[in-house]
Amino acid sequence: MEISTITELFLRSVDNLPDHPAYFDKVDGEWVKTTYAEAGQIVENLAFGLASLGVKSSDKVAVLSGNQSKWALSDYAISGLGAATVTVYPTLISSQIKYIIENSDTKLIFVEDEEQTAKVMEFIDDLTELKTVVVMNDQTSDDKRLIGFSDLIKTGSDFKSKAGFTFKERALAVKPDDLLTLIYTSGTTGDPKGVMLSHKNLVSNIVNGRKAIKIDHTDIFLSFLPLSHSFERMVGHFTAFSANSKVYFAESIDTVAENMREVHPSVVVAVPRFFEKVHAKVIDKVSNDPAIRQKIFHWALGVGRKSAQYLTRGSKPTGFLGMKFGIADKLVFSKLKERVGGNLRFFVSGGAPLSKEIGEFFASANIPILEGYGLTETSPVITCNRTELYKFGTVGCTIDGVEVKIAEDGEILCKGDNVMLGYYKNPEATTETIDNDGWFHTGDVGHMDDENYLVITDRIKNLIVTSGGKNIAPAQLENALVMSKYIEQCLAIGDRRKFVSALIVPAQENLTAWAETQGLPSDDYKVLLAHPQVTALFEAEVEKTMEGFARYEKIKKFALLSELWTISGGEITPSLKVKRKVVLEKNADQVEGIYS
């Protein structure tokens, strides 16, 4: 049957393979499964529970939680009533959550635990719409506004017979153009905007995404990127369920490596920083190995790079190269594959640009990273690489149902069923972003290569224009810098300046370990950063990194910062994008010191 809504998708998948495992959560050290049939029953009871509390079609219901099956089940229950899910990052502070809940007119909110409950209770008395808080771990109090997740399921089960409708009737009454969700953009500047996405928006992305990249019921997903983000929501949640795949929810971001070895995923959705960290750990380990092992590793990597011309096109090298690759795979690459579970078909990367070097490194080991591109406003996928052909330094070609064109100034424009309905309560911002012909203006600059694969340069607003008139994309410089094991975060700067420089946050653990080998005192980190030998180390790292860039692009000077940029500190968004303005404001003295 043709799917036109997320509710139809849910019902079909439950009917397709009712006894097949849908979700796994880690509980008391054991993976606990939920089958598709069980998911169907829980969602139905949750939906009736919400209905008993007065939730109806077009209402807004928020979810404030880390990744777990209850997040996914709540989402399907909300949409099954024709209501809209408002996603909230669990990393946000109370005031940020309040803005989203108030702006979205949310009437009920699911929260993960006591910590998230406390954030909501700080402002609940100030709001007129929000009436009920459902606590997923069932920890409630005498406050009648709080109800446990299990109690809501029981309430729904009891209410079912007197509701006057069936869950299936209500779910099938949902129309493709109905609002499915409000996702608030993290916003590197100003207040976040509520992106309105319809059932049609998401379904078009799911259907056409699966045409580009094949998945089925045999696939195993490991979910760890926030479900609050459109990327994980579409790929690791809706798309996985549509294919009757299994989804394991990682215990936390810190346990991803361990969880991968436990569950042996075949598909993992991640952001570039994840791959950069894996790469850095591998290179660091190799650098401490005996000389013979280092020699074997670099030999294998060379063989892998030569083999990549075949591997990236869905085939394998033959002849003498094929023989050498088999040896390299056995001696080196098999160990890297075991680190990611030993069963991986491919990674999917998005959310930020992936450096060409990282893509080449993983491809050499026959671990494909399929980089894609899109925005929350486009549901989110616009383009993606394919398993049968993926190209480093590109974000692939357009998926079916999506049109892309490059404007005269280089901006990427997009049109299709995936483009949002608009910004909630913000028609001015909607008009600024979607033109009269229906083209969505992405704010990104790029071009198509000779095979119609899209190459992203950078965000328009991030482009550096030096006082000499040179246009420079900082993302390329930053991607190159974070390849260093000694650099955790960085920001290339130089707009309207004579040259390009950088603010660099060192990788403290690696730098401290290096300092100890040099006999440098490392008990006072700020003093260590000012040491001439440390300055010399980073000068060498920057110079080496800049070798492939044009003279006017190269970073001439830098400042080392002792504090990591964090979400709580306000320097990065929940989707891990650096807020350039905030970082520059907080480090204005260091910037002026560079250019004085």
VEXDREN-2710 file (C-alpha; in Angstrom, 1 decimal):
% VEXDREN-2710
k/r/px/py/pz
1/MET/0.0/0.0/0.0
2/GLU/1.1/3.5/-0.7
3/ILE/2.1/5.5/2.4
4/SER/1.0/9.1/2.7
5/THR/1.3/9.7/6.5
6/ILE/3.5/8.7/9.4
7/THR/0.4/7.1/11.0
8/GLU/-0.1/4.8/7.9
9/LEU/3.6/4.0/8.1
10/PHE/3.3/3.0/11.7
11/LEU/0.2/0.8/11.2
12/ARG/1.7/-1.0/8.2
13/SER/5.0/-1.8/9.9
14/VAL/3.2/-3.2/12.9
15/ASP/1.1/-5.4/10.7
16/ASN/4.0/-6.5/8.5
17/LEU/6.2/-8.2/11.1
18/PRO/4.3/-8.2/14.4
19/ASP/6.7/-10.6/16.2
20/HIS/9.9/-9.0/14.9
21/PRO/11.9/-6.9/17.4
22/ALA/11.5/-3.2/16.9
23/TYR/13.3/-1.6/19.9
24/PHE/16.0/-2.5/22.5
25/ASP/16.7/-0.5/25.6
26/LYS/19.5/-1.3/28.1
27/VAL/17.9/-1.9/31.5
28/ASP/20.0/-3.0/34.5
29/GLY/22.7/-4.2/32.2
30/GLU/20.5/-6.2/29.9
31/TRP/19.0/-5.4/26.5
32/VAL/15.2/-5.5/26.8
33/LYS/13.3/-5.8/23.5
34/THR/9.9/-4.5/22.3
35/THR/8.4/-6.2/19.3
36/TYR/6.4/-4.4/16.6
37/ALA/3.2/-5.9/17.9
38/GLU/4.0/-4.7/21.5
39/ALA/4.9/-1.3/20.1
40/GLY/1.5/-1.2/18.4
41/GLN/-0.3/-2.0/21.7
42/ILE/1.7/0.5/23.8
43/VAL/1.2/3.3/21.2
44/GLU/-2.6/2.6/21.1
45/ASN/-2.9/2.7/24.9
46/LEU/-0.8/5.9/25.1
47/ALA/-2.9/7.6/22.5
48/PHE/-6.1/6.8/24.4
49/GLY/-4.4/8.0/27.6
50/LEU/-3.6/11.3/25.9
51/ALA/-7.2/11.5/24.6
52/SER/-8.5/11.0/28.1
53/LEU/-6.5/14.0/29.2
54/GLY/-8.0/16.1/26.5
55/VAL/-5.4/15.9/23.8
56/LYS/-7.0/16.2/20.4
57/SER/-6.2/16.7/16.7
58/SER/-3.9/19.7/16.0
59/ASP/-2.8/20.0/19.7
60/LYS/0.9/20.3/20.5
61/VAL/2.6/17.7/22.7
62/ALA/6.2/18.0/23.6
63/VAL/8.9/15.3/24.2
64/LEU/11.9/16.2/26.5
65/SER/14.1/13.2/26.8
66/GLY/17.2/11.4/25.7
67/ASN/16.9/8.5/23.2
68/GLN/14.9/5.5/24.3
69/SER/12.0/3.5/23.0
70/LYS/9.5/5.6/25.1
71/TRP/10.5/8.6/23.0
72/ALA/9.6/6.8/19.8
73/LEU/6.4/5.3/21.2
74/SER/5.3/8.7/22.5
75/ASP/5.9/10.2/19.1
76/TYR/3.7/7.7/17.3
77/ALA/1.0/8.0/19.9
78/ILE/0.9/11.8/19.5
79/SER/0.7/11.6/15.7
80/GLY/-1.8/8.8/15.9
81/LEU/-4.3/11.3/17.5
82/GLY/-3.6/13.8/14.7
83/ALA/-1.6/16.0/17.2
84/ALA/1.9/17.4/16.6
85/THR/5.1/16.5/18.4
86/VAL/7.2/19.3/19.7
87/THR/10.8/18.1/20.1
88/VAL/13.0/19.5/22.8
89/TYR/16.7/18.8/23.4
90/PRO/17.3/17.4/26.9
91/THR/20.5/19.4/27.1
92/LEU/18.6/22.7/27.1
93/ILE/18.3/24.8/30.3
94/SER/14.9/25.7/31.8
95/SER/14.6/29.1/30.2
96/GLN/15.3/27.7/26.7
97/ILE/12.7/25.0/27.2
98/LYS/10.2/27.5/28.5
99/TYR/10.5/29.6/25.3
100/ILE/9.8/26.5/23.1
101/ILE/6.9/25.3/25.2
102/GLU/5.3/28.7/25.3
103/ASN/5.9/29.6/21.7
104/SER/4.5/26.3/20.5
105/ASP/1.4/26.4/22.6
106/THR/2.2/22.9/24.1
107/LYS/-0.5/21.4/26.2
108/LEU/1.2/18.3/27.6
109/ILE/4.9/17.3/27.8
110/PHE/6.6/13.9/28.2
111/VAL/9.8/14.2/30.3
112/GLU/12.5/11.6/30.8
113/ASP/13.2/11.8/34.6
114/GLU/13.4/13.9/37.7
115/GLU/16.1/16.2/36.2
116/GLN/13.9/17.1/33.2
117/THR/10.8/17.4/35.4
118/ALA/12.5/19.9/37.6
119/LYS/13.3/22.1/34.6
120/VAL/9.7/22.1/33.5
121/MET/8.3/22.7/37.1
122/GLU/10.4/25.9/37.3
123/PHE/8.1/27.6/34.8
124/ILE/4.9/25.6/34.5
125/ASP/3.0/28.1/36.7
126/ASP/3.8/30.9/34.3
127/LEU/2.1/29.2/31.3
128/THR/-1.5/29.0/30.5
129/GLU/-1.5/26.1/28.0
130/LEU/0.7/23.5/29.6
131/LYS/-1.4/21.4/32.0
132/THR/0.2/18.0/32.3
133/VAL/3.7/16.4/32.7
134/VAL/4.1/12.7/31.8
135/VAL/7.2/11.3/33.5
136/MET/8.7/8.5/31.5
137/ASN/10.6/6.8/34.4
138/ASP/7.4/6.9/36.5
139/GLN/8.9/9.0/39.3
140/THR/6.1/11.4/40.3
141/SER/4.9/13.2/43.4
142/ASP/1.7/14.4/45.0
143/ASP/1.5/17.1/42.3
144/LYS/-1.6/16.2/40.3
145/ARG/0.0/17.7/37.2
146/LEU/2.5/14.9/37.1
147/ILE/1.5/11.4/35.8
148/GLY/3.7/8.4/35.3
149/PHE/4.2/6.8/31.8
150/SER/2.9/3.4/33.0
151/ASP/-0.1/5.1/34.6
152/LEU/-0.9/6.9/31.3
153/ILE/-0.8/3.5/29.5
154/LYS/-3.2/2.0/32.1
155/THR/-5.5/5.1/31.9
156/GLY/-5.6/4.7/28.1
157/SER/-6.4/1.0/28.3
158/ASP/-9.3/1.8/30.6
159/PHE/-10.5/4.7/28.5
160/LYS/-10.5/2.8/25.2
161/SER/-14.0/1.3/25.5
162/LYS/-15.6/4.7/26.1
163/ALA/-13.6/6.8/23.8
164/GLY/-16.1/6.6/20.9
165/PHE/-13.4/5.9/18.3
166/THR/-10.8/3.3/17.5
167/PHE/-7.1/4.1/17.3
168/LYS/-6.9/3.0/13.7
169/GLU/-9.9/5.2/12.7
170/ARG/-8.2/8.2/14.3
171/ALA/-4.8/7.4/12.8
172/LEU/-6.2/6.9/9.3
173/ALA/-8.1/10.2/9.5
174/VAL/-4.8/12.1/9.5
175/LYS/-4.1/13.9/6.2
176/PRO/-0.8/14.2/4.4
177/ASP/-0.8/18.0/4.8
178/ASP/-1.5/17.9/8.5
179/LEU/1.2/19.2/10.9
180/LEU/3.3/16.3/12.1
181/THR/5.9/18.1/14.2
182/LEU/7.4/21.3/15.3
183/ILE/11.2/21.2/15.5
184/TYR/12.9/24.3/16.8
185/THR/16.1/25.1/15.0
186/SER/19.0/25.4/17.5
187/GLY/19.8/28.9/16.1
188/THR/23.4/30.1/16.0
189/THR/21.9/33.6/16.2
190/GLY/18.7/34.8/17.8
191/ASP/15.7/32.9/19.2
192/PRO/15.0/29.4/17.7
193/LYS/12.3/29.2/15.0
194/GLY/9.7/26.5/15.0
195/VAL/9.9/24.5/11.8
196/MET/6.5/23.1/10.8
197/LEU/6.9/19.8/9.1
198/SER/3.8/17.9/7.7
199/HIS/3.3/14.2/7.3
200/LYS/3.9/14.6/3.6
201/ASN/7.2/16.3/4.2
202/LEU/8.6/13.4/6.3
203/VAL/7.0/10.6/4.2
204/SER/8.5/12.0/1.0
205/ASN/11.9/12.0/2.6
206/ILE/11.5/8.5/3.9
207/VAL/10.2/6.9/0.7
208/ASN/12.8/8.7/-1.5
209/GLY/15.6/8.2/0.9
210/ARG/15.0/4.4/0.9
211/LYS/15.2/4.4/-2.9
212/ALA/18.6/5.9/-2.6
213/ILE/19.9/3.8/0.2
214/LYS/18.5/0.3/0.7
215/ILE/17.6/-1.0/4.1
216/ASP/15.3/-3.8/5.3
217/HIS/14.2/-5.8/8.3
218/THR/17.6/-7.5/8.6
219/ASP/19.3/-4.2/9.4
220/ILE/20.2/-3.2/12.9
221/PHE/20.5/0.5/13.9
222/LEU/22.3/1.9/16.9
223/SER/20.6/5.2/17.8
224/PHE/22.6/7.8/19.7
225/LEU/22.2/11.2/18.0
226/PRO/19.3/13.2/19.6
227/LEU/15.9/12.2/18.4
228/SER/15.0/15.8/18.9
229/HIS/17.1/16.5/15.8
230/SER/15.5/16.0/12.4
231/PHE/18.4/13.9/11.1
232/GLU/18.1/11.0/13.6
233/ARG/14.4/11.4/13.8
234/MET/13.9/10.8/10.0
235/VAL/16.7/8.2/9.5
236/GLY/17.1/6.3/12.8
237/HIS/13.5/6.5/13.9
238/PHE/10.9/6.8/11.1
239/THR/13.0/5.2/8.3
240/ALA/14.2/2.3/10.4
241/PHE/10.6/1.6/11.6
242/SER/9.3/1.8/8.0
243/ALA/11.7/-1.0/7.0
244/ASN/10.9/-3.2/10.1
245/SER/14.6/-2.9/11.2
246/LYS/15.8/-3.3/14.8
247/VAL/16.8/-0.2/16.7
248/TYR/19.0/-0.3/19.7
249/PHE/19.2/2.9/21.8
250/ALA/22.7/3.6/23.1
251/GLU/22.9/4.1/26.8
252/SER/24.6/7.4/26.4
253/ILE/27.1/9.2/24.0
254/ASP/29.9/7.9/26.2
255/THR/28.9/4.2/25.7
256/VAL/28.6/4.2/22.0
257/ALA/31.8/2.4/21.3
258/GLU/30.9/-0.3/23.9
259/ASN/27.4/-0.6/22.6
260/MET/28.5/-1.0/19.0
261/ARG/30.6/-4.0/20.0
262/GLU/27.6/-5.4/21.9
263/VAL/24.8/-5.0/19.3
264/HIS/26.8/-5.3/16.0
265/PRO/24.8/-2.6/14.1
266/SER/24.7/-2.6/10.3
267/VAL/23.6/1.1/10.0
268/VAL/24.7/3.9/12.3
269/VAL/23.8/7.6/11.9
270/ALA/26.5/10.0/13.1
271/VAL/28.0/13.4/12.8
272/PRO/31.5/14.2/11.5
273/ARG/32.9/14.8/15.1
274/PHE/32.2/11.1/15.8
275/PHE/34.4/9.9/12.9
276/GLU/37.1/12.5/13.8
277/LYS/37.3/11.1/17.3
278/VAL/37.5/7.4/16.1
279/HIS/40.2/8.4/13.6
280/ALA/42.2/10.3/16.2
281/LYS/42.1/7.3/18.6
282/VAL/43.2/4.9/15.9
283/ILE/46.1/7.2/14.9
284/ASP/47.1/7.8/18.5
285/LYS/47.2/4.1/19.2
286/VAL/49.2/3.4/16.1
287/SER/51.7/6.1/17.0
288/ASN/52.5/4.3/20.3
289/ASP/52.8/0.9/18.6
290/PRO/56.2/-0.8/17.9
291/ALA/57.8/0.4/14.6
292/ILE/57.0/-2.8/12.7
293/ARG/53.3/-2.4/13.5
294/GLN/53.3/1.2/12.5
295/LYS/54.9/0.1/9.2
296/ILE/52.3/-2.5/8.6
297/PHE/49.5/-0.1/9.4
298/HIS/50.7/2.6/7.0
299/TRP/51.3/0.0/4.3
300/ALA/47.8/-1.3/4.7
301/LEU/46.4/2.3/4.6
302/GLY/48.3/2.9/1.3
303/VAL/46.8/-0.3/-0.2
304/GLY/43.4/0.7/1.0
305/ARG/43.7/4.1/-0.6
306/LYS/44.5/2.5/-4.0
307/SER/41.6/0.1/-3.5
308/ALA/39.2/2.9/-2.6
309/GLN/38.5/3.6/-6.3
310/TYR/36.8/0.2/-6.4
311/LEU/35.4/0.1/-2.9
312/THR/33.6/3.5/-3.3
313/ARG/31.9/2.1/-6.5
314/GLY/30.4/-1.0/-4.9
315/SER/33.1/-3.4/-6.0
316/LYS/36.4/-4.9/-4.8
317/PRO/39.9/-4.7/-6.2
318/THR/41.1/-7.7/-8.2
319/GLY/44.4/-9.2/-9.2
320/PHE/47.6/-8.3/-7.3
321/LEU/45.9/-5.3/-5.6
322/GLY/43.0/-7.5/-4.5
323/MET/45.5/-9.9/-3.0
324/LYS/47.3/-7.1/-1.1
325/PHE/44.0/-5.7/0.1
326/GLY/42.9/-9.1/1.4
327/ILE/46.1/-9.2/3.5
328/ALA/45.7/-5.6/4.6
329/ASP/42.1/-6.3/5.6
330/LYS/43.1/-9.4/7.7
331/LEU/46.1/-7.7/9.4
332/VAL/44.7/-4.2/10.0
333/PHE/41.2/-3.3/8.7
334/SER/39.4/-6.2/10.4
335/LYS/40.5/-4.8/13.7
336/LEU/39.0/-1.4/12.9
337/LYS/35.8/-3.1/11.7
338/GLU/35.5/-4.9/15.0
339/ARG/35.7/-1.6/16.8
340/VAL/32.5/-0.6/15.1
341/GLY/30.8/-3.9/15.8
342/GLY/32.0/-6.1/12.9
343/ASN/28.7/-6.0/11.0
344/LEU/28.5/-2.5/9.7
345/ARG/27.3/-2.0/6.1
346/PHE/27.7/1.8/6.2
347/PHE/27.6/4.9/8.3
348/VAL/25.4/7.8/7.4
349/SER/26.9/11.2/8.1
350/GLY/25.2/14.6/8.3
351/GLY/24.7/17.7/10.3
352/ALA/28.1/19.3/9.3
353/PRO/30.7/18.9/6.6
354/LEU/32.8/15.7/6.7
355/SER/36.4/16.2/5.8
356/LYS/37.7/14.4/2.7
357/GLU/40.6/12.9/4.6
358/ILE/38.2/11.2/7.1
359/GLY/36.1/9.8/4.3
360/GLU/39.1/8.4/2.6
361/PHE/40.5/6.9/5.8
362/PHE/37.3/4.9/6.5
363/ALA/36.8/4.0/2.8
364/SER/40.3/2.6/2.7
365/ALA/39.2/0.1/5.3
366/ASN/36.0/-0.6/3.3
367/ILE/33.8/1.1/5.9
368/PRO/31.6/3.4/3.8
369/ILE/30.5/6.7/5.2
370/LEU/27.6/8.0/3.1
371/GLU/27.6/11.7/3.6
372/GLY/24.3/13.5/2.9
373/TYR/23.1/17.1/3.1
374/GLY/19.9/18.8/4.2
375/LEU/18.3/21.1/6.8
376/THR/15.6/20.8/9.4
377/GLU/13.4/22.8/7.0
378/THR/13.9/20.1/4.3
379/SER/12.8/17.1/6.4
380/PRO/16.0/17.0/6.3
381/VAL/17.6/15.2/3.3
382/ILE/18.2/17.0/0.0
383/THR/21.2/14.9/-1.3
384/CYS/23.1/11.8/-0.3
385/ASN/25.8/9.5/-1.4
386/ARG/25.0/6.0/-2.4
387/THR/26.5/2.6/-1.5
388/GLU/27.2/1.9/-5.2
389/LEU/28.9/5.3/-5.6
390/TYR/30.1/7.6/-2.9
391/LYS/32.5/10.5/-3.5
392/PHE/34.7/12.1/-0.9
393/GLY/34.3/15.8/-0.5
394/THR/30.7/15.7/-1.8
395/VAL/27.3/15.2/-0.2
396/GLY/26.0/13.1/-3.1
397/CYS/23.3/13.7/-5.6
398/THR/19.6/14.7/-5.1
399/ILE/17.2/12.1/-3.9
400/ASP/14.0/11.5/-5.9
401/GLY/11.3/14.2/-5.5
402/VAL/13.8/16.9/-4.7
403/GLU/15.0/19.6/-7.1
404/VAL/18.2/21.6/-6.5
405/LYS/19.6/24.6/-8.3
406/ILE/22.5/26.9/-7.7
407/ALA/21.6/30.7/-7.6
408/GLU/23.8/33.3/-9.3
409/ASP/25.6/34.0/-6.0
410/GLY/26.3/30.3/-5.4
411/GLU/23.5/29.7/-2.9
412/ILE/21.9/26.3/-2.9
413/LEU/18.1/26.4/-3.5
414/CYS/15.8/23.4/-3.0
415/LYS/12.2/22.6/-4.0
416/GLY/10.1/19.5/-3.3
417/ASP/7.5/17.8/-1.1
418/ASN/10.2/17.7/1.6
419/VAL/10.2/21.5/2.1
420/MET/8.6/22.7/5.3
421/LEU/5.2/24.3/5.6
422/GLY/6.9/27.3/7.2
423/TYR/8.0/28.7/10.5
424/TYR/5.4/28.6/13.3
425/LYS/3.9/32.0/14.0
426/ASN/6.6/33.6/11.9
427/PRO/5.3/34.4/8.4
428/GLU/8.0/37.1/7.9
429/ALA/10.8/34.5/8.3
430/THR/9.0/32.1/6.1
431/THR/8.7/34.6/3.3
432/GLU/12.4/35.4/3.6
433/THR/13.3/31.8/3.2
434/ILE/10.8/30.4/0.7
435/ASP/10.4/32.5/-2.4
436/ASN/7.3/33.0/-4.6
437/ASP/8.3/30.1/-6.8
438/GLY/8.5/27.7/-3.9
439/TRP/12.3/27.6/-3.8
440/PHE/13.8/27.2/-0.3
441/HIS/16.9/29.2/0.2
442/THR/19.3/27.1/2.2
443/GLY/21.8/29.8/3.1
444/ASP/24.6/27.4/2.0
445/VAL/27.0/28.0/-0.9
446/GLY/28.0/25.1/-3.2
447/HIS/28.2/23.8/-6.7
448/MET/27.5/20.6/-8.7
449/ASP/30.5/18.5/-9.9
450/ASP/30.6/16.8/-13.4
451/GLU/28.5/13.9/-12.1
452/ASN/25.9/16.1/-10.5
453/TYR/27.2/15.4/-7.0
454/LEU/26.8/18.4/-4.7
455/VAL/29.8/20.1/-3.2
456/ILE/29.2/22.3/-0.2
457/THR/31.5/25.3/0.4
458/ASP/30.1/26.8/3.6
459/ARG/27.3/28.8/5.1
460/ILE/26.9/32.2/3.3
461/LYS/27.1/34.1/6.6
462/ASN/30.2/32.2/7.7
463/LEU/32.3/33.1/4.6
464/ILE/35.4/35.1/5.4
465/VAL/36.1/38.1/3.2
466/THR/39.6/39.4/4.0
467/SER/40.5/43.1/3.7
468/GLY/42.2/42.1/0.5
469/GLY/38.9/40.9/-1.0
470/LYS/39.6/37.2/-0.9
471/ASN/36.6/34.9/-0.2
472/ILE/37.5/32.0/2.2
473/ALA/35.3/29.1/3.4
474/PRO/36.3/28.6/7.1
475/ALA/34.7/25.1/7.3
476/GLN/37.5/23.6/5.1
477/LEU/40.2/25.1/7.3
478/GLU/38.5/24.0/10.5
479/ASN/37.9/20.4/9.2
480/ALA/41.6/20.2/8.4
481/LEU/42.7/21.5/11.8
482/VAL/40.6/19.1/13.9
483/MET/42.3/16.2/12.1
484/SER/45.2/16.9/14.5
485/LYS/45.2/14.7/17.7
486/TYR/46.0/17.9/19.6
487/ILE/43.1/20.0/18.5
488/GLU/39.6/19.4/19.9
489/GLN/37.8/22.5/18.6
490/CYS/38.7/25.5/16.4
491/LEU/37.2/28.5/14.7
492/ALA/38.8/30.1/11.7
493/ILE/38.4/33.9/11.7
494/GLY/39.6/36.9/9.6
495/ASP/36.5/38.6/8.2
496/ARG/37.6/42.1/7.0
497/ARG/41.1/41.4/8.4
498/LYS/44.5/41.3/6.6
499/PHE/44.9/37.5/7.2
500/VAL/43.2/34.4/8.5
501/SER/43.7/33.2/12.0
502/ALA/42.1/30.7/14.4
503/LEU/40.9/30.2/17.9
504/ILE/42.0/26.7/19.0
505/VAL/40.8/24.6/21.9
506/PRO/43.5/21.9/22.4
507/ALA/42.6/18.3/23.2
508/GLN/43.6/18.5/26.8
509/GLU/44.2/14.8/27.5
510/ASN/46.5/14.4/24.5
511/LEU/48.3/17.6/25.1
512/THR/48.9/16.8/28.7
513/ALA/50.2/13.4/27.8
514/TRP/52.6/14.9/25.3
515/ALA/53.7/17.5/27.9
516/GLU/54.6/14.8/30.3
517/THR/56.8/13.1/27.7
518/GLN/58.6/16.4/27.2
519/GLY/59.1/16.9/30.9
520/LEU/56.9/19.9/31.0
521/PRO/54.9/20.7/34.2
522/SER/51.2/20.0/33.5
523/ASP/49.5/20.6/36.8
524/ASP/48.5/24.1/35.8
525/TYR/46.8/23.8/32.4
526/LYS/46.7/27.5/31.6
527/VAL/50.4/27.9/32.4
528/LEU/51.1/24.9/30.1
529/LEU/49.2/26.5/27.2
530/ALA/51.5/29.5/27.4
531/HIS/54.7/27.5/27.4
532/PRO/56.9/28.2/24.3
533/GLN/57.2/24.5/23.6
534/VAL/53.5/24.1/23.4
535/THR/53.3/27.2/21.1
536/ALA/55.9/25.6/18.9
537/LEU/53.9/22.3/18.9
538/PHE/50.8/24.0/17.6
539/GLU/52.7/26.1/15.1
540/ALA/54.0/22.9/13.6
541/GLU/50.5/21.3/13.6
542/VAL/48.9/24.3/12.0
543/GLU/51.7/24.7/9.4
544/LYS/51.5/21.0/8.5
545/THR/47.7/21.2/8.2
546/MET/47.8/24.3/6.0
547/GLU/50.1/22.7/3.3
548/GLY/47.3/22.0/0.8
549/PHE/45.7/25.5/1.0
550/ALA/46.4/28.6/-1.1
551/ARG/48.6/31.2/0.5
552/TYR/45.8/33.6/1.2
553/GLU/43.7/30.9/2.9
554/LYS/46.4/29.7/5.3
555/ILE/46.1/30.4/9.0
556/LYS/48.9/32.7/10.0
557/LYS/48.3/33.1/13.7
558/PHE/46.2/31.5/16.4
559/ALA/45.3/31.7/20.1
560/LEU/45.0/28.7/22.4
561/LEU/41.9/28.6/24.6
562/SER/41.7/26.6/27.9
563/GLU/38.0/26.2/28.1
564/LEU/36.0/23.7/25.9
565/TRP/33.1/25.1/24.0
566/THR/29.9/23.5/25.3
567/ILE/26.1/23.6/25.0
568/SER/25.7/24.8/28.6
569/GLY/28.3/27.5/28.0
570/GLY/26.3/28.8/25.0
571/GLU/29.2/28.4/22.5
572/ILE/27.6/25.5/20.6
573/THR/24.1/24.5/19.7
574/PRO/22.4/21.2/20.7
575/SER/23.2/19.9/17.2
576/LEU/26.9/20.7/17.9
577/LYS/27.3/23.7/15.6
578/VAL/29.6/26.4/16.8
579/LYS/27.9/29.8/17.5
580/ARG/30.6/32.0/15.9
581/LYS/29.2/35.2/17.3
582/VAL/29.2/33.9/20.9
583/VAL/32.7/32.5/20.6
584/LEU/34.0/35.7/19.1
585/GLU/32.3/37.9/21.8
586/LYS/33.6/35.7/24.6
587/ASN/37.2/35.8/23.2
588/ALA/37.3/39.3/21.9
589/ASP/40.6/40.1/23.8
590/GLN/42.3/37.1/22.3
591/VAL/41.1/38.0/18.8
592/GLU/42.4/41.6/19.2
593/GLY/45.7/40.2/20.5
594/ILE/46.1/38.2/17.3
595/TYR/45.6/41.2/15.1
596/SER/47.2/43.9/17.2
END
